[in-house]
Amino acid sequence: MSEGILVLNAGSSSIKFQLYAVGGDDSLTRRFKGLLGGIGTAHARLQVWDAGDAVIADERPEPARMRDVAAAQEVLGAWFLGHIGTPPLAVGHRVVHGGPDFAEPVLIDDAVLARLDALVPLAPLHQPNNLAPIRSIRARRPELPQVACFDTAFHRGHGPLAERFAIPEALYRQGVRRYGFHGLSYEYIAGHLKDLDPLLPERRVVALHLGSGMSACALRAGRSIDSTMGFTALDGLPMSTRPGQLDPGVVLYLQEQGMTPAAIEHLLYHECGLKGLSGLSGDVRDLLASDSPPARLALDHLAYHAAGAIAALASKMGGLDAIVFTAGVGENAAPVRAAIGARCAWLGLVMDAARNAAHGPRISADGSRIAAHVLPTNEERMIARHTLDLLRGYRTVW
């Protein structure tokens, strides 16, 4: 390989990665993908698959070497040195929050890194872990170009009605506004709607990114019109451990009851959502396997609010032509899709049980007025494309 793009997608306890070979026409071909999971636990594991999804590595690093994301990056770096040969052309990173300043991918330098550090309070669950591999690579390979690609960037074209909170102008100028997240996923979905239906890119679509984090996005003519997430990744739909939409008075109440800001932050990011409702787990697989009433409540709560978000976003687009499910839960949990679809029957959606059980791609009946589809997302490919385009001098503007 003469050159390639390495993509790192760092989370709170894992690093997903992919390496893409760059063709002479700047085409991208995935060489391998991997997951370094269980970071900070006794169950750390490095798994790597080749382009045909055959396993090429399955290792269990010593837990002491995997105490946090920064340490895990060193383990990953050692594996790369032994397996990829020529160093990559560049490294692309998913960074959750770009704030008001970053509306497109950017080459990382000390000044950019400092500005991204300042956004940590807006995404404390994600931003520090997104930045840890960047620092690790800069310390060891300062000459290697690194590019930050933002989950907020795809939504930056929102109009003032979608972007503004009903708060004073001074706060808006300080950056207090609705940013939206999961933008790299939605950008990929928008670019592949044509794979589902050649006419779909120009129509009105609600995409549901349902994973550990969950949100919905209104896509009209392939562009983000509105999203359920706002200033931080706490807003919108109930998620694995985050509450979604919450009356801000609840936070004031908790403060009045003596909870510290740190305790409230931990509660909202780690103890709420499906985990809080069920008292069992934030993992949809665990909830689907349970017959307990609290587990059923959590799943019904998700379906109820997801269907409500679909209706609300449809109203903002003046109608709805299709729904697209994506991400881990959206792609794999047929019962969750069925429950959401049932609550959208009044909109004209008729689900096809057999198609849904087979995970689509089309999961609505032939006579349904609204189409429903399953479309796997690929944030890493989106990051690789942005990284290469930035290095080549191309520019994507939404």
GIVEN-V705723 format. One record per pair of residues at least 12 apart in sequence whose ideal C-beta (glycine too) atoms are under 7 Angstrom apart, sorted by the first residue. I is the first residue (numbers start at 0). J is the second residue. If there is no record, write none. Layout:
i:I j:J
i:I j:J
This chain:
i:0 j:20
i:0 j:84
i:0 j:85
i:2 j:21
i:2 j:88
i:3 j:18
i:3 j:19
i:3 j:20
i:3 j:21
i:3 j:30
i:3 j:87
i:3 j:88
i:4 j:19
i:4 j:21
i:4 j:27
i:4 j:87
i:4 j:88
i:4 j:89
i:4 j:91
i:4 j:383
i:4 j:386
i:4 j:387
i:5 j:18
i:5 j:87
i:5 j:90
i:6 j:91
i:6 j:379
i:6 j:382
i:6 j:383
i:7 j:90
i:7 j:92
i:7 j:132
i:8 j:93
i:8 j:378
i:8 j:379
i:9 j:68
i:9 j:128
i:9 j:129
i:9 j:131
i:9 j:132
i:10 j:128
i:11 j:124
i:11 j:128
i:12 j:36
i:12 j:37
i:12 j:38
i:12 j:39
i:13 j:34
i:13 j:35
i:13 j:36
i:13 j:38
i:14 j:35
i:14 j:68
i:14 j:71
i:14 j:72
i:14 j:75
i:14 j:132
i:15 j:34
i:15 j:379
i:16 j:33
i:16 j:75
i:17 j:29
i:17 j:32
i:17 j:379
i:17 j:383
i:18 j:30
i:18 j:31
i:18 j:83
i:18 j:87
i:19 j:383
i:21 j:88
i:21 j:387
i:25 j:387
i:25 j:391
i:27 j:380
i:27 j:383
i:27 j:384
i:27 j:387
i:29 j:50
i:30 j:50
i:31 j:47
i:31 j:48
i:31 j:49
i:31 j:50
i:31 j:55
i:32 j:48
i:33 j:45
i:33 j:46
i:33 j:47
i:33 j:48
i:34 j:46
i:35 j:71
i:35 j:74
i:35 j:75
i:38 j:65
i:38 j:67
i:38 j:68
i:38 j:71
i:39 j:65
i:39 j:66
i:39 j:67
i:41 j:62
i:43 j:59
i:43 j:60
i:43 j:62
i:43 j:65
i:44 j:59
i:45 j:58
i:45 j:60
i:45 j:74
i:45 j:78
i:60 j:74
i:68 j:128
i:68 j:131
i:68 j:132
i:69 j:131
i:69 j:134
i:69 j:135
i:72 j:131
i:72 j:132
i:72 j:135
i:73 j:135
i:76 j:139
i:86 j:143
i:88 j:390
i:89 j:143
i:89 j:144
i:89 j:145
i:89 j:146
i:89 j:386
i:89 j:390
i:90 j:136
i:90 j:143
i:90 j:145
i:91 j:146
i:91 j:148
i:91 j:382
i:91 j:383
i:91 j:385
i:91 j:386
i:92 j:129
i:92 j:132
i:92 j:133
i:92 j:145
i:92 j:146
i:92 j:147
i:92 j:148
i:93 j:129
i:93 j:148
i:93 j:150
i:93 j:183
i:93 j:378
i:93 j:382
i:94 j:115
i:94 j:129
i:94 j:147
i:94 j:148
i:94 j:149
i:95 j:122
i:95 j:125
i:95 j:126
i:95 j:129
i:95 j:150
i:95 j:180
i:95 j:232
i:96 j:118
i:96 j:121
i:96 j:122
i:96 j:126
i:96 j:151
i:97 j:149
i:97 j:151
i:97 j:152
i:98 j:118
i:98 j:174
i:99 j:174
i:100 j:114
i:101 j:149
i:101 j:152
i:102 j:152
i:102 j:155
i:103 j:152
i:103 j:394
i:103 j:395
i:103 j:396
i:104 j:146
i:104 j:147
i:104 j:148
i:104 j:385
i:104 j:386
i:104 j:389
i:105 j:146
i:105 j:147
i:106 j:144
i:106 j:146
i:106 j:389
i:107 j:133
i:107 j:145
i:107 j:146
i:107 j:147
i:111 j:147
i:112 j:130
i:112 j:133
i:115 j:130
i:115 j:147
i:116 j:130
i:121 j:230
i:121 j:231
i:122 j:231
i:122 j:232
i:123 j:264
i:123 j:268
i:124 j:268
i:125 j:232
i:133 j:145
i:144 j:390
i:146 j:385
i:146 j:386
i:146 j:389
i:148 j:183
i:148 j:382
i:148 j:385
i:148 j:386
i:149 j:182
i:150 j:180
i:150 j:181
i:150 j:182
i:150 j:183
i:151 j:178
i:151 j:179
i:151 j:180
i:151 j:182
i:152 j:182
i:153 j:182
i:153 j:185
i:153 j:186
i:153 j:223
i:153 j:397
i:154 j:178
i:154 j:179
i:154 j:182
i:154 j:223
i:154 j:226
i:155 j:397
i:156 j:222
i:156 j:223
i:156 j:397
i:157 j:223
i:157 j:225
i:161 j:177
i:161 j:224
i:161 j:225
i:162 j:176
i:162 j:177
i:163 j:176
i:164 j:176
i:164 j:177
i:175 j:230
i:176 j:230
i:177 j:229
i:177 j:230
i:178 j:229
i:178 j:230
i:179 j:223
i:179 j:226
i:179 j:228
i:180 j:214
i:180 j:228
i:180 j:232
i:181 j:208
i:181 j:212
i:181 j:214
i:183 j:378
i:183 j:381
i:183 j:382
i:184 j:208
i:184 j:325
i:184 j:326
i:184 j:376
i:184 j:378
i:185 j:206
i:185 j:208
i:185 j:216
i:185 j:223
i:186 j:381
i:187 j:376
i:187 j:377
i:187 j:378
i:187 j:380
i:187 j:381
i:188 j:206
i:188 j:323
i:188 j:325
i:188 j:374
i:188 j:376
i:189 j:218
i:189 j:221
i:191 j:374
i:192 j:204
i:192 j:221
i:195 j:360
i:195 j:372
i:195 j:374
i:196 j:370
i:199 j:321
i:200 j:221
i:201 j:220
i:202 j:320
i:202 j:321
i:203 j:219
i:203 j:316
i:203 j:318
i:203 j:319
i:203 j:320
i:204 j:218
i:204 j:320
i:204 j:321
i:204 j:323
i:205 j:217
i:205 j:309
i:205 j:312
i:205 j:313
i:205 j:319
i:205 j:322
i:206 j:218
i:206 j:323
i:206 j:325
i:207 j:305
i:207 j:322
i:207 j:323
i:207 j:324
i:207 j:325
i:207 j:329
i:208 j:325
i:208 j:326
i:208 j:329
i:209 j:324
i:209 j:326
i:209 j:328
i:209 j:329
i:209 j:335
i:210 j:326
i:210 j:327
i:210 j:328
i:211 j:238
i:211 j:239
i:212 j:232
i:212 j:238
i:213 j:236
i:213 j:238
i:214 j:226
i:214 j:227
i:214 j:228
i:214 j:235
i:214 j:236
i:215 j:227
i:215 j:236
i:215 j:305
i:215 j:308
i:215 j:309
i:215 j:312
i:217 j:312
i:217 j:315
i:217 j:316
i:219 j:316
i:222 j:397
i:224 j:315
i:224 j:316
i:225 j:312
i:225 j:315
i:227 j:308
i:233 j:267
i:236 j:304
i:236 j:305
i:236 j:308
i:237 j:272
i:237 j:273
i:237 j:300
i:237 j:301
i:237 j:304
i:238 j:272
i:239 j:272
i:239 j:273
i:239 j:274
i:239 j:281
i:239 j:282
i:240 j:268
i:240 j:269
i:240 j:270
i:240 j:271
i:240 j:272
i:240 j:274
i:240 j:281
i:241 j:267
i:241 j:268
i:241 j:271
i:241 j:272
i:242 j:267
i:242 j:271
i:242 j:272
i:243 j:272
i:243 j:304
i:250 j:263
i:273 j:286
i:273 j:297
i:273 j:301
i:276 j:293
i:276 j:296
i:276 j:297
i:276 j:300
i:277 j:293
i:277 j:294
i:277 j:297
i:278 j:293
i:279 j:291
i:279 j:293
i:279 j:294
i:283 j:328
i:283 j:332
i:283 j:335
i:286 j:298
i:287 j:332
i:287 j:334
i:298 j:335
i:298 j:338
i:301 j:335
i:302 j:335
i:302 j:338
i:302 j:339
i:302 j:342
i:303 j:342
i:305 j:339
i:306 j:339
i:306 j:342
i:306 j:343
i:309 j:322
i:309 j:343
i:310 j:346
i:319 j:346
i:319 j:369
i:320 j:369
i:320 j:370
i:321 j:369
i:321 j:370
i:321 j:371
i:321 j:372
i:322 j:348
i:322 j:369
i:322 j:371
i:323 j:372
i:323 j:374
i:324 j:336
i:324 j:373
i:325 j:374
i:325 j:375
i:325 j:376
i:326 j:376
i:330 j:358
i:330 j:373
i:330 j:375
i:331 j:358
i:333 j:355
i:333 j:356
i:333 j:358
i:336 j:355
i:336 j:362
i:337 j:350
i:337 j:355
i:340 j:371
i:346 j:369
i:347 j:367
i:347 j:368
i:347 j:369
i:348 j:363
i:348 j:367
i:348 j:369
i:348 j:371
i:349 j:363
i:349 j:364
i:349 j:366
i:349 j:367
i:350 j:362
i:350 j:363
i:350 j:364
i:350 j:371
i:351 j:363
i:351 j:364
i:358 j:373
i:359 j:372
i:359 j:373
i:360 j:372
i:360 j:373
i:360 j:374
